[in-house]
Amino acid sequence: MLKGWRSLIVSQNWLVDLPLIVFGWWAAFWLRFNLGIPSPYRQEALATTLPAAVCMAAGLVLLRVPRQSWRYVSLADLRQLALGVAVGGLLTIAVVMGLRIDGFPRSVLLIWPLLTLMLLAGSRATWRTLKERPQAQLAGAAAQQPLLVVGTLPEADHALRALKGVAGWQVVGIVAPSAADVGRTLQGVPVLGGAEVLDEVARQHGVTTLLLAGAPGAELRREMLLRSSGLGLNLLTLPTAEEMLGPDAVGRPRSVRLEDLLGRVPVQLDAQGLSQLLTGQTVLVTGAGGSIGSELCRQVARFGVARLVCVDVSEFAVYQLEQQLRQSHPGMAVSYYTANVRELDRLRAIAHRHRPNVVLHAAAYKHVPLMETDNEIEALRTNVLGTLNAATVAGEVGAARFVLISTDKAVNPTNVMGASKRVAEQVVQAVAQTFPATRFIAVRFGNVLGSSGSVVPLFEAQLARGGPLTVTHPDIVRYFMTIPEATQLVLQAGLMGQTGQIFVLDMGEPVKIVELARMMIRLSGKTEADIPIAFTGLRPGEKLFEELLADDETTAPTPHPKLRVAQVAPSQADALGQVEAWLAQAGPSPTPQALRHWLQERVPEYRPQPAVF
């Protein structure tokens, strides 16, 4: 504390501020008497100079003004300076009036703080201007690429400030969505027009790059992508706050990514609640090597868990996860297991050894066409039996939470994978009745960008080969969200959920797969003339659109805007017995007809496609 106050008192800023304060005091007398101080008042000015300067300095110290960096002075700093000057002025009035000097010109006490504020603020602004000019001249000497900033004036203002520390760019104008802003200037940069004049403005100024400022809506981002790619322009955006704080943080503008075009709003987490749930606890994640499971591990690691237990059947996936976590969280206690959730004894041994407080069950077979023919029994044994095993051992060791990662394909399913996940939800609800001390929760969501087996990695591979991009049907639509967003909402649902509840995530608006393909073509710098799109027809078990609720289900709101609770029919009391009995007697390869018939008994809304038989 004493060291902090000492730094305020001995600050080098006083070398400029004190002379200006004294000068302002005499200038106030000078102005008061019409540019000349009569002889009697000179003695008053001289006698009160020291008390006035001390009072003003005290006001500045109380507001910590001497700590300001003049090189980066901002409006917030100037507001702090104004408050310090006001406090100093009030102290001066109190002291001078206390001296009871006969005939003291009181108007000086009003003029002086205004002059002092002008002098001190002006000195800071001048210093910043002089310091920025050499950098600007140095940047001007280097190769400068012309750049257009796209966004509202507040967004453009943020972008222009961010670009001041980035060499190689010269902002020649702003493209703003509001017509009322055209003709105005911002930090000396003119607003040239809206998106409709982009072609003309780009040619006129020789622009090669657009920068999307702030977080404009998804529609504007898509429009800019289409326009810029048609003009041969590069499209950049600023890194998000999360990226700036991440381990690979960069401050420079980056290329626009597919997730930027979906317009997903960042998730607001109950950080305090999740910290109480996870910090210092043991967390077990099944399917930990997959795209969702590995992101769950990364999100959980942020909360300082006592131990993270990672379980996955794939040796290579576990190895990759181990390499990632070792680099990003070197001090965290982690246990890695290559184990199959279908093996109850192995899973039980792992759970009893570590006794996790939270179990996140992401292990599943989720590829619809592969599970629809020849592998149906594998989907049931992993998605249903694996869920039963994981939920059972969570209850046995007294875990506080068990969270099942479900899917929108469990709603009115037309494929084995979706039906198996709906049975898994029923299993979780049934196990919840056996272990009341544990909260059993399921979370449904749709596709996530970049997950293994999803369409985005497929399109990326096809783009690398030069195309074509294959889309099953021109009208097929899917819900999409980013992997971090999905996993964060899974954790939030696990925190707030009551046992037996099924949560539905707000997936936003569905996206046509063909539009997704077109966006990815444009992001690669190509057009459909370079990379064609081919329609191949719907695959076995595939629907044109996915649903998040069955016909007889409704939802109830939760305190979180992106989470709702599905009000589903309760699981039958004998559900566990039926599931275990059938899986035990089904054998290694039951007939497709028998398997689907059993699924229809368990999931009446399941409507298998006849083409698979």
Secondary structure, DSSP 8 states (H G I E B T S, - for coil): -HHHHHHHHT-TTHHHHHHHHHHHHHHHHHHHTTS---HHHHHHHHHHHHHHHHHHHHHHHHTTGGG--GGG--HHHHHHHHHHHHHHHHHHHHHHHHHT-TT--THHHHHHHHHHHHHHHHHHHHHHHHHHHHHHHHHHHS--EEEEEES-HHHHHHHHHHHTT-TTEEEEEEE-S-GGGTT-EETTEEEEE-GGGHHHHHHHHT--EEEE-S---HHHHHHHHHHHHHTT-EEEE---HHHHHSTT---S-EE--GGGGGT-------HHHHHHHHTTSEEEEETTTSHHHHHHHHHHHTT--SEEEEEES-HHHHHHHHHHHHHH-TTS-EEEEE--TT-HHHHHHHHHHH--SEEEE------HHHHHSS-HHHHHIIIIIHHHHHHHHHHHTT-SEEEEE--GGGSS--SHHHHHHHHHHHHHHHHHHH-TTSEEEEEE--EETT-TTSHHHHHHHHHHTT--EEES-TT-EE-EE-HHHHHHHHHHHHHH--TT-EEEE---S-EEHHHHHHHHHHHTT--TTTS-EEE----TT--SS--SS-TT-EEEE-SSTTEEEEE-----TTHHHHHHHHHHHS-SS--HHHHHHHHHHH-TT----GGG-
